[in-house]
């Protein structure tokens, strides 16, 4: 007979109501089958097959009487637990032959095996010292032993020298003191500027014959001073005038800075110009009102000709119109003459542009590093060098045998932008393959605190070591490292594409 069906909702095996109903006997059943029935304390008739466990009793338990048997059972349980702990603490023993014959479910091929000839180092044991009186006593004992060895070495060194023979070699132990504090690392100290005190003050040097205070004899202690006739001075330099020495600022006194100009925005500058112009016109109007300045002639135009001239324009409008046009042409001529007077010539404009480039390069210098894949055209090399000089950029063109071409430029933002466009787009590098990647790549660009390269040069090196040694003098080896790392990444990417 198969077992009762399972209920999968609870995750376990329970009898369903139909299964329980099949196991319950009828009321007519008598005899041994009735023993499977029971009555709970509440008078409910249930089957012991369905409820094998009795209903729990929720009443308070009675007092527990601990007898000798209970004490013996508790002691035996403690003894068994102690033996179990001792068994766990014992080292692992070799497996028995029966265990060795059992099948293993571990794959030995997955174990990482060391290559032949490799030396395997075991894990070092962790040494834990207890911090207490004993540990401190051991530390003091070690220091005392070191001091005794030091004293013995010193005595041996002195004895060998006093015996008359060749003194023994001075051991390094003599210079070491275990109780001395650890030496601090050397720190760079900044010394303040100090002015040397002169032997003779400049205002006294004029009166002394030899330019030294030795010309005046010393006064003996407690005695009268030497007579003026004994002084070796220049009497003609002594006049009725009083000389006041110029006060010289000390070396450590800093001059206070004056009020710094406030940097205005574009909108604030426009408002300031408008206010200045309004104030200037108002001052001119006040001077005209007071009679201190003649009023300007009326500005007649064709639009206001009839309003300004009135009767004269009505009597002969042709003559008035010719006069108005003539005055307008004179005003335009005077305006253009003033502009031409302020206009700079070609040399002055070139000088102004150069000064602005240099000022921008000093205020906010930028550094850009380019890498050129193929640089075989001498015309391209000439353009790279000459355009950098024309833009007043400093840097270098480094060519290393093996296809390494690096361009480093330093300068202002505007000339740097124009030079980058020249290298990236305008120069023809004579490359026939239209599907080739970009010949010039910008490796790095950013602001720098100061310019490292004074001028622009074109240099060629036979190997990387010579180029690196030359760049060390300008602290520019980082640029070469950036270019080389970029080449390695591109080579790896090309290899991945081929695979």
DRENLUM-861634 format. One record per residue (C-alpha): residue number from 1; residue in one letter; x, y, z. Coordinates in nm, 3 decimals, padded with zeros to 5 digits. Each point is the difference from the previous one (the first is absolute). Layout:
! residues N
> NUM_A_X_Y_Z
...
! end
This chain:
! residues 499
> 1_X_00.000_00.000_00.000
> 2_X_00.143_00.330_-00.101
> 3_X_00.038_00.281_00.251
> 4_X_-00.228_00.299_00.032
> 5_X_00.023_00.276_-00.263
> 6_X_00.239_00.289_00.063
> 7_X_-00.087_00.362_00.042
> 8_X_00.257_00.215_-00.181
> 9_X_-00.125_00.335_00.126
> 10_X_00.174_-00.015_00.334
> 11_X_00.321_-00.155_-00.121
> 12_X_-00.051_-00.320_00.206
> 13_X_-00.206_-00.321_-00.003
> 14_X_-00.345_00.020_00.164
> 15_X_-00.312_-00.209_-00.031
> 16_X_-00.294_00.150_-00.177
> 17_X_-00.357_-00.016_00.130
> 18_X_-00.090_-00.286_-00.234
> 19_X_00.296_-00.203_00.117
> 20_X_-00.091_00.059_00.363
> 21_X_-00.359_-00.102_-00.072
> 22_X_00.116_-00.333_-00.146
> 23_X_00.200_-00.081_00.314
> 24_X_-00.287_00.077_00.241
> 25_X_-00.201_-00.313_00.093
> 26_X_-00.379_-00.004_00.006
> 27_X_-00.208_00.002_00.317
> 28_X_-00.077_-00.370_-00.040
> 29_X_00.367_-00.093_00.016
> 30_X_00.093_-00.159_00.326
> 31_X_00.311_-00.158_00.141
> 32_X_00.360_00.086_-00.064
> 33_X_-00.077_00.273_-00.256
> 34_X_-00.160_00.209_00.273
> 35_X_00.338_00.045_00.166
> 36_X_00.091_00.248_-00.276
> 37_X_-00.260_00.242_00.132
> 38_X_00.047_00.244_00.281
> 39_X_-00.181_00.279_00.179
> 40_X_00.165_00.333_00.075
> 41_X_-00.042_00.190_00.326
> 42_X_-00.263_00.214_-00.165
> 43_X_-00.204_-00.311_-00.091
> 44_X_00.085_-00.010_-00.366
> 45_X_00.031_-00.346_-00.156
> 46_X_00.305_-00.022_-00.229
> 47_X_00.213_-00.270_-00.155
> 48_X_00.344_-00.063_00.140
> 49_X_00.125_-00.064_-00.356
> 50_X_-00.087_00.353_-00.106
> 51_X_00.111_00.166_00.327
> 52_X_00.278_-00.217_00.135
> 53_X_00.111_00.263_00.252
> 54_X_-00.217_00.073_00.301
> 55_X_-00.134_00.350_00.049
> 56_X_00.239_00.212_00.206
> 57_X_-00.088_00.086_00.353
> 58_X_00.010_00.374_00.065
> 59_X_-00.024_-00.027_00.375
> 60_X_00.292_00.109_00.219
> 61_X_00.248_-00.283_00.052
> 62_X_00.059_-00.138_00.342
> 63_X_00.325_00.056_00.190
> 64_X_00.285_-00.205_-00.137
> 65_X_00.165_-00.231_00.246
> 66_X_00.370_-00.037_-00.090
> 67_X_00.095_-00.343_00.117
> 68_X_00.330_-00.183_00.006
> 69_X_-00.082_-00.159_-00.336
> 70_X_-00.042_00.342_-00.163
> 71_X_00.331_00.120_00.142
> 72_X_00.178_-00.310_-00.133
> 73_X_-00.157_00.050_-00.348
> 74_X_00.113_00.365_-00.003
> 75_X_00.356_-00.096_00.097
> 76_X_00.009_-00.267_-00.274
> 77_X_-00.117_00.257_-00.257
> 78_X_00.271_00.243_00.105
> 79_X_00.264_-00.274_-00.021
> 80_X_-00.117_-00.094_-00.353
> 81_X_00.014_00.364_-00.111
> 82_X_00.352_00.038_00.140
> 83_X_00.119_-00.313_-00.183
> 84_X_-00.157_00.132_-00.322
> 85_X_00.190_00.328_00.031
> 86_X_00.330_-00.181_00.067
> 87_X_-00.059_-00.217_-00.303
> 88_X_-00.056_00.307_-00.219
> 89_X_00.316_00.170_00.128
> 90_X_00.221_-00.299_-00.074
> 91_X_00.199_00.010_-00.331
> 92_X_-00.149_-00.178_-00.298
> 93_X_00.112_-00.359_-00.036
> 94_X_00.074_-00.191_-00.318
> 95_X_-00.314_-00.143_-00.158
> 96_X_-00.064_-00.366_00.049
> 97_X_00.024_-00.254_-00.278
> 98_X_-00.377_-00.022_-00.017
> 99_X_-00.029_00.375_-00.046
> 100_X_00.272_-00.007_-00.264
> 101_X_-00.198_-00.246_-00.208
> 102_X_-00.307_00.226_-00.006
> 103_X_-00.058_00.176_-00.333
> 104_X_00.126_00.361_-00.018
> 105_X_-00.210_00.270_-00.158
> 106_X_00.288_00.251_-00.036
> 107_X_00.161_00.071_-00.337
> 108_X_00.379_00.012_00.038
> 109_X_00.042_00.172_-00.337
> 110_X_-00.152_00.316_00.143
> 111_X_00.277_00.038_00.257
> 112_X_00.245_00.281_-00.080
> 113_X_00.339_-00.164_-00.031
> 114_X_00.322_00.200_00.026
> 115_X_00.240_-00.007_-00.301
> 116_X_00.310_-00.216_00.028
> 117_X_00.283_00.164_00.189
> 118_X_-00.223_00.240_00.191
> 119_X_00.067_00.049_00.373
> 120_X_-00.313_-00.014_00.213
> 121_X_00.011_00.199_00.322
> 122_X_-00.218_-00.099_00.289
> 123_X_-00.215_00.248_00.181
> 124_X_00.177_00.165_00.289
> 125_X_-00.145_-00.056_00.342
> 126_X_-00.148_00.298_00.181
> 127_X_00.194_00.081_00.317
> 128_X_-00.219_00.168_00.259
> 129_X_00.169_00.156_00.301
> 130_X_-00.205_00.077_00.303
> 131_X_00.023_00.363_00.105
> 132_X_00.066_-00.020_00.371
> 133_X_00.269_00.012_00.266
> 134_X_00.172_-00.308_-00.142
> 135_X_00.019_00.146_-00.352
> 136_X_00.140_00.327_00.137
> 137_X_00.251_-00.188_00.209
> 138_X_00.120_-00.192_-00.308
> 139_X_00.040_00.328_-00.190
> 140_X_00.211_00.154_00.278
> 141_X_00.205_-00.316_00.022
> 142_X_00.082_00.015_-00.371
> 143_X_00.103_00.365_00.030
> 144_X_00.222_-00.084_00.297
> 145_X_00.171_-00.280_-00.197
> 146_X_00.064_00.239_-00.290
> 147_X_00.152_00.256_00.236
> 148_X_00.229_-00.263_00.153
> 149_X_00.122_-00.104_-00.348
> 150_X_00.060_00.363_-00.087
> 151_X_00.200_00.062_00.317
> 152_X_00.206_-00.317_-00.056
> 153_X_00.081_00.104_-00.357
> 154_X_00.110_00.345_00.118
> 155_X_00.226_-00.144_00.269
> 156_X_00.157_-00.240_-00.250
> 157_X_00.068_00.285_-00.241
> 158_X_00.162_00.214_00.272
> 159_X_00.208_-00.293_00.132
> 160_X_00.139_-00.086_-00.343
> 161_X_00.108_00.363_-00.050
> 162_X_00.159_00.038_00.343
> 163_X_00.202_-00.323_-00.036
> 164_X_00.226_00.163_-00.260
> 165_X_-00.096_-00.222_-00.286
> 166_X_-00.211_00.086_-00.299
> 167_X_-00.343_00.098_00.124
> 168_X_-00.282_-00.217_-00.109
> 169_X_-00.238_00.122_-00.264
> 170_X_-00.260_00.222_00.153
> 171_X_-00.324_-00.198_-00.015
> 172_X_-00.324_00.156_-00.108
> 173_X_-00.150_-00.107_00.332
> 174_X_00.189_00.279_00.178
> 175_X_-00.197_00.268_-00.180
> 176_X_-00.340_-00.157_00.064
> 177_X_-00.207_00.073_00.308
> 178_X_-00.313_-00.213_00.044
> 179_X_-00.154_00.249_00.242
> 180_X_00.047_00.300_-00.230
> 181_X_-00.312_00.133_-00.174
> 182_X_-00.052_-00.092_-00.361
> 183_X_00.153_00.239_-00.249
> 184_X_-00.251_00.225_-00.167
> 185_X_00.014_00.030_-00.379
> 186_X_00.179_00.300_-00.142
> 187_X_-00.227_00.291_-00.068
> 188_X_00.072_00.289_-00.227
> 189_X_00.026_00.322_00.201
> 190_X_-00.069_00.342_-00.147
> 191_X_00.245_00.260_00.128
> 192_X_-00.114_00.358_00.018
> 193_X_00.202_00.260_-00.187
> 194_X_00.250_00.165_00.236
> 195_X_00.199_00.311_-00.082
> 196_X_00.360_00.000_00.123
> 197_X_00.082_00.278_00.247
> 198_X_00.278_00.223_-00.147
> 199_X_00.322_00.058_00.191
> 200_X_-00.037_00.375_-00.040
> 201_X_-00.324_00.190_-00.035
> 202_X_-00.024_00.199_-00.323
> 203_X_-00.061_00.331_00.181
> 204_X_00.314_-00.050_00.214
> 205_X_00.223_-00.116_-00.285
> 206_X_00.010_00.355_-00.145
> 207_X_00.170_00.141_00.310
> 208_X_00.253_-00.283_00.064
> 209_X_00.339_00.039_-00.171
> 210_X_00.059_-00.370_-00.071
> 211_X_-00.368_-00.097_-00.008
> 212_X_00.018_-00.205_00.321
> 213_X_-00.093_00.053_00.363
> 214_X_00.364_-00.066_00.092
> 215_X_00.064_00.369_-00.075
> 216_X_-00.171_00.084_00.329
> 217_X_00.198_-00.131_00.305
> 218_X_-00.189_-00.202_00.256
> 219_X_-00.088_00.153_00.334
> 220_X_00.158_-00.191_00.295
> 221_X_-00.248_-00.123_00.260
> 222_X_-00.045_00.263_00.268
> 223_X_00.241_00.243_-00.173
> 224_X_-00.052_00.320_-00.193
> 225_X_-00.073_-00.020_-00.374
> 226_X_00.278_00.063_-00.248
> 227_X_00.053_00.357_-00.117
> 228_X_-00.141_00.108_-00.336
> 229_X_00.352_00.065_-00.125
> 230_X_00.070_-00.375_00.022
> 231_X_-00.291_-00.082_-00.229
> 232_X_00.095_-00.082_-00.358
> 233_X_-00.298_00.172_-00.163
> 234_X_-00.064_00.258_-00.268
> 235_X_-00.089_00.330_00.171
> 236_X_-00.099_00.170_-00.327
> 237_X_-00.295_-00.233_-00.030
> 238_X_-00.145_00.136_00.327
> 239_X_-00.231_00.293_-00.074
> 240_X_-00.287_00.180_00.168
> 241_X_-00.247_-00.200_-00.207
> 242_X_-00.189_-00.295_00.150
> 243_X_-00.013_-00.312_-00.216
> 244_X_-00.308_-00.215_00.019
> 245_X_00.068_-00.352_-00.136
> 246_X_-00.252_-00.146_-00.239
> 247_X_-00.224_-00.254_00.171
> 248_X_00.043_-00.337_-00.173
> 249_X_-00.269_-00.263_00.034
> 250_X_00.109_-00.320_00.171
> 251_X_00.036_-00.328_-00.190
> 252_X_-00.306_-00.157_00.167
> 253_X_-00.236_00.298_-00.021
> 254_X_-00.256_-00.030_-00.275
> 255_X_-00.146_00.307_-00.166
> 256_X_-00.378_00.018_00.042
> 257_X_-00.196_-00.048_-00.320
> 258_X_-00.224_00.280_-00.116
> 259_X_-00.365_-00.040_-00.092
> 260_X_-00.036_-00.258_-00.272
> 261_X_-00.219_00.084_-00.301
> 262_X_-00.335_-00.171_-00.007
> 263_X_-00.057_-00.215_-00.306
> 264_X_-00.333_00.090_-00.159
> 265_X_-00.221_-00.212_-00.220
> 266_X_-00.091_00.098_-00.358
> 267_X_-00.335_00.136_00.110
> 268_X_00.154_00.207_00.280
> 269_X_00.264_00.140_-00.238
> 270_X_-00.275_00.110_-00.241
> 271_X_-00.191_00.174_00.281
> 272_X_00.319_00.174_00.115
> 273_X_00.074_00.133_-00.350
> 274_X_-00.357_00.130_-00.033
> 275_X_00.016_00.177_00.337
> 276_X_00.336_00.156_-00.088
> 277_X_-00.130_00.129_-00.335
> 278_X_-00.314_00.148_00.162
> 279_X_00.209_00.176_00.265
> 280_X_00.231_00.144_-00.268
> 281_X_-00.291_00.137_-00.205
> 282_X_-00.165_00.146_00.309
> 283_X_00.322_00.181_00.093
> 284_X_00.022_00.142_-00.355
> 285_X_-00.359_00.127_00.021
> 286_X_00.068_00.171_00.332
> 287_X_00.307_00.178_-00.142
> 288_X_-00.203_00.119_-00.302
> 289_X_-00.276_00.126_00.231
> 290_X_00.254_00.197_00.206
> 291_X_00.154_00.151_-00.314
> 292_X_00.337_-00.166_00.050
> 293_X_-00.022_-00.183_-00.330
> 294_X_-00.154_00.084_-00.334
> 295_X_-00.296_-00.211_-00.104
> 296_X_00.060_-00.231_-00.295
> 297_X_-00.157_00.093_-00.334
> 298_X_-00.338_-00.159_-00.074
> 299_X_00.026_-00.342_-00.161
> 300_X_-00.213_00.046_-00.310
> 301_X_-00.116_-00.304_-00.196
> 302_X_-00.239_-00.048_-00.284
> 303_X_-00.258_-00.135_00.248
> 304_X_00.001_00.310_00.227
> 305_X_00.102_00.261_-00.261
> 306_X_-00.341_00.173_-00.012
> 307_X_-00.032_-00.001_00.379
> 308_X_00.346_00.147_00.071
> 309_X_00.037_00.259_-00.280
> 310_X_-00.363_00.094_-00.040
> 311_X_-00.042_00.304_-00.235
> 312_X_00.341_-00.048_-00.167
> 313_X_-00.094_-00.351_-00.109
> 314_X_-00.329_00.126_-00.141
> 315_X_00.156_00.288_-00.198
> 316_X_00.272_-00.203_-00.179
> 317_X_-00.027_-00.373_00.074
> 318_X_00.258_-00.101_-00.263
> 319_X_00.282_00.206_00.155
> 320_X_-00.096_-00.118_00.350
> 321_X_00.000_-00.364_-00.107
> 322_X_00.345_00.041_-00.162
> 323_X_00.129_00.157_00.323
> 324_X_-00.147_-00.277_00.216
> 325_X_00.157_-00.271_-00.215
> 326_X_00.337_00.177_00.015
> 327_X_-00.010_00.020_00.381
> 328_X_-00.094_-00.370_00.023
> 329_X_00.293_-00.093_-00.226
> 330_X_00.235_00.211_00.219
> 331_X_-00.122_-00.176_00.312
> 332_X_00.058_-00.341_-00.158
> 333_X_00.348_00.112_-00.113
> 334_X_00.096_00.120_00.349
> 335_X_-00.123_-00.330_00.149
> 336_X_00.203_-00.208_-00.245
> 337_X_00.307_00.220_00.059
> 338_X_-00.020_-00.062_00.375
> 339_X_-00.030_-00.374_-00.058
> 340_X_00.294_00.002_-00.241
> 341_X_00.206_00.191_00.255
> 342_X_-00.064_-00.262_00.267
> 343_X_00.042_-00.293_-00.238
> 344_X_00.323_-00.201_00.036
> 345_X_00.220_-00.073_-00.296
> 346_X_00.102_-00.351_-00.109
> 347_X_00.312_-00.015_00.220
> 348_X_-00.183_00.123_00.309
> 349_X_-00.285_-00.246_-00.058
> 350_X_00.247_-00.286_-00.032
> 351_X_00.178_00.108_00.317
> 352_X_-00.331_00.026_00.188
> 353_X_-00.102_-00.351_-00.113
> 354_X_00.333_-00.146_00.109
> 355_X_-00.021_00.166_00.342
> 356_X_-00.353_-00.131_00.048
> 357_X_00.106_-00.355_-00.089
> 358_X_00.291_00.014_00.243
> 359_X_-00.217_00.147_00.274
> 360_X_-00.263_-00.272_-00.043
> 361_X_00.271_-00.268_00.003
> 362_X_00.140_00.135_00.328
> 363_X_-00.336_00.051_00.173
> 364_X_-00.169_-00.329_-00.092
> 365_X_00.245_-00.237_-00.176
> 366_X_-00.139_-00.310_-00.167
> 367_X_00.187_-00.316_-00.098
> 368_X_-00.102_-00.237_-00.279
> 369_X_00.166_-00.328_-00.099
> 370_X_-00.051_-00.142_-00.350
> 371_X_00.106_-00.335_-00.143
> 372_X_00.064_-00.035_-00.374
> 373_X_-00.012_-00.351_-00.148
> 374_X_00.188_00.068_-00.325
> 375_X_00.228_00.302_-00.047
> 376_X_00.211_-00.050_-00.311
> 377_X_-00.063_00.328_-00.183
> 378_X_00.263_00.269_00.059
> 379_X_-00.256_00.259_-00.104
> 380_X_-00.231_-00.108_00.283
> 381_X_00.289_00.020_00.248
> 382_X_00.082_00.354_-00.118
> 383_X_-00.365_00.108_00.034
> 384_X_-00.024_-00.144_00.353
> 385_X_00.312_00.189_00.112
> 386_X_-00.060_00.334_-00.175
> 387_X_-00.367_00.032_00.095
> 388_X_00.086_-00.063_00.365
> 389_X_00.252_00.286_-00.016
> 390_X_-00.249_00.229_-00.176
> 391_X_-00.263_-00.068_00.268
> 392_X_00.270_00.063_00.266
> 393_X_-00.038_-00.346_00.148
> 394_X_00.278_-00.177_00.184
> 395_X_00.060_-00.374_-00.008
> 396_X_00.170_-00.264_-00.211
> 397_X_-00.046_-00.252_-00.278
> 398_X_00.162_-00.328_00.111
> 399_X_00.064_-00.270_-00.261
> 400_X_00.133_-00.338_00.118
> 401_X_00.114_-00.272_-00.237
> 402_X_-00.267_-00.266_-00.013
> 403_X_-00.303_00.214_-00.086
> 404_X_-00.042_00.203_00.321
> 405_X_-00.089_00.366_-00.076
> 406_X_-00.106_00.234_00.281
> 407_X_-00.089_00.371_-00.010
> 408_X_-00.017_00.195_00.329
> 409_X_-00.115_00.364_-00.014
> 410_X_-00.057_00.259_00.274
> 411_X_-00.172_00.337_-00.035
> 412_X_-00.326_00.195_00.019
> 413_X_-00.345_-00.136_-00.069
> 414_X_-00.076_00.180_-00.328
> 415_X_00.330_-00.079_-00.180
> 416_X_-00.017_-00.354_00.139
> 417_X_-00.344_-00.048_-00.156
> 418_X_00.122_00.121_-00.340
> 419_X_00.315_-00.215_00.015
> 420_X_-00.202_-00.312_00.092
> 421_X_-00.227_00.056_-00.302
> 422_X_00.309_00.035_-00.217
> 423_X_00.147_-00.333_00.115
> 424_X_-00.326_-00.195_00.000
> 425_X_-00.160_00.120_-00.325
> 426_X_00.203_00.236_-00.216
> 427_X_00.344_-00.161_-00.044
> 428_X_00.028_-00.266_-00.270
> 429_X_00.217_-00.287_00.128
> 430_X_00.015_-00.176_-00.340
> 431_X_-00.193_-00.314_00.102
> 432_X_-00.144_-00.191_-00.297
> 433_X_-00.228_-00.239_00.192
> 434_X_-00.345_00.167_00.031
> 435_X_-00.120_-00.261_00.253
> 436_X_00.293_00.055_00.237
> 437_X_-00.085_00.134_00.348
> 438_X_00.071_00.359_00.100
> 439_X_00.369_00.077_-00.038
> 440_X_00.010_00.255_00.285
> 441_X_-00.151_-00.076_00.342
> 442_X_-00.033_00.236_00.295
> 443_X_00.143_-00.198_00.291
> 444_X_-00.048_00.256_00.279
> 445_X_-00.099_00.364_00.043
> 446_X_-00.032_00.207_00.314
> 447_X_00.111_00.303_00.199
> 448_X_00.346_00.014_00.156
> 449_X_00.136_00.213_00.279
> 450_X_00.305_00.115_-00.194
> 451_X_00.175_-00.042_-00.334
> 452_X_00.271_-00.266_-00.003
> 453_X_00.136_00.040_-00.354
> 454_X_00.152_00.339_-00.097
> 455_X_-00.014_-00.023_-00.381
> 456_X_-00.122_-00.237_-00.272
> 457_X_00.254_-00.250_-00.134
> 458_X_00.001_-00.298_-00.235
> 459_X_00.208_-00.288_00.141
> 460_X_00.083_-00.350_-00.124
> 461_X_00.123_-00.287_00.221
> 462_X_00.121_-00.349_-00.086
> 463_X_-00.167_-00.175_00.295
> 464_X_-00.241_00.061_00.282
> 465_X_00.266_00.019_00.274
> 466_X_00.172_00.303_-00.154
> 467_X_-00.331_00.179_-00.046
> 468_X_-00.099_-00.070_00.360
> 469_X_00.336_00.126_00.129
> 470_X_-00.045_00.325_-00.194
> 471_X_-00.356_00.050_00.124
> 472_X_00.107_-00.050_00.363
> 473_X_00.172_00.338_-00.012
> 474_X_-00.339_00.166_-00.063
> 475_X_-00.203_-00.234_00.226
> 476_X_-00.197_-00.108_-00.308
> 477_X_00.045_-00.378_00.007
> 478_X_-00.369_-00.035_00.090
> 479_X_-00.098_00.112_-00.350
> 480_X_00.207_-00.279_-00.158
> 481_X_-00.159_-00.256_00.233
> 482_X_-00.347_00.116_-00.106
> 483_X_00.086_-00.038_-00.368
> 484_X_00.150_-00.347_00.048
> 485_X_-00.297_-00.122_00.205
> 486_X_-00.237_00.123_-00.270
> 487_X_00.194_-00.193_-00.264
> 488_X_-00.020_-00.321_00.205
> 489_X_-00.378_00.035_00.039
> 490_X_-00.046_00.050_-00.372
> 491_X_00.213_-00.305_-00.077
> 492_X_-00.210_-00.211_00.238
> 493_X_-00.322_00.129_-00.161
> 494_X_00.133_-00.083_-00.347
> 495_X_00.094_-00.350_00.109
> 496_X_-00.349_-00.053_00.142
> 497_X_-00.155_00.108_-00.329
> 498_X_00.214_-00.246_-00.191
> 499_X_-00.100_-00.282_00.232
! end
